[in-house]
Amino acid sequence: MNILTNKLPVEVNIDGVLYKINSDYRTSIIFSKLIEDNEVTEDLILEILNLYYPVIPQNIEQAIDKISWFYECGKSKDDNSNNSTGSYKKVFDYDEDAQYIYSAFLSQYRIDLQEVEYLHWWKFKALFEAIDDNNEIIKIMKYRSIDLSKIQDKEQRNFYKKMQENYKLKEKVNEADLQALDEMRKLLVQ
């Protein structure tokens, strides 16, 4: 699906029936926190289904697949695996970095995330991914992502090490979002 030529989805087709999906960016941020912080259980699956669907579809497995598709902004799991190097390093957190994300949207786009009543998740993601380098959140994400072993200059390496320590994300027992979705699918198939 092309964000430039197609209307952004607010419904998903499951077994030939259109179901409204909660498409506001806040829903998907809550979802990301749920699957990051929790072990996948039937209760968690039900909570996620209630989060996204005002009316829960009969076909739960397909409903979860559609949530995954929606969360990934219309990209399939295969689309994401082509760009993946196999390792995942988290460089931002919606809770810990909320103030930086908020200020970036306000300064760059003049969008006050506290005042906006609705912003589609796909729009939010597109805007988030295009935040300029001069915004603090991007600087912090770069600090977190730098591989210190590839920096030759000792002074520069020490600087980035200090920045990584300053902006280190809290340790959490976490799995990548897609791995959690795969666990949900496995639980549903049993």
Secondary structure, 3 states (H helix, E strand, C coil): CCCCCCCCCCEEEECCEEEECCCEHHHHHHHHHHHHHCCCCHHHHHHHHHHHCCCCCCCHHHHHHHHHHHHCCCCCHHHHHHHCCCCCCCCCCCCCCHHHHHHHHHHHHCCCCCCCCCCEHHHHHHHHHCCCCCCHHHHHHHHHHCCHHHCCCHHHHHHHHHHHHHCCCCCCCCCCHHHHHHHHHHHHHC
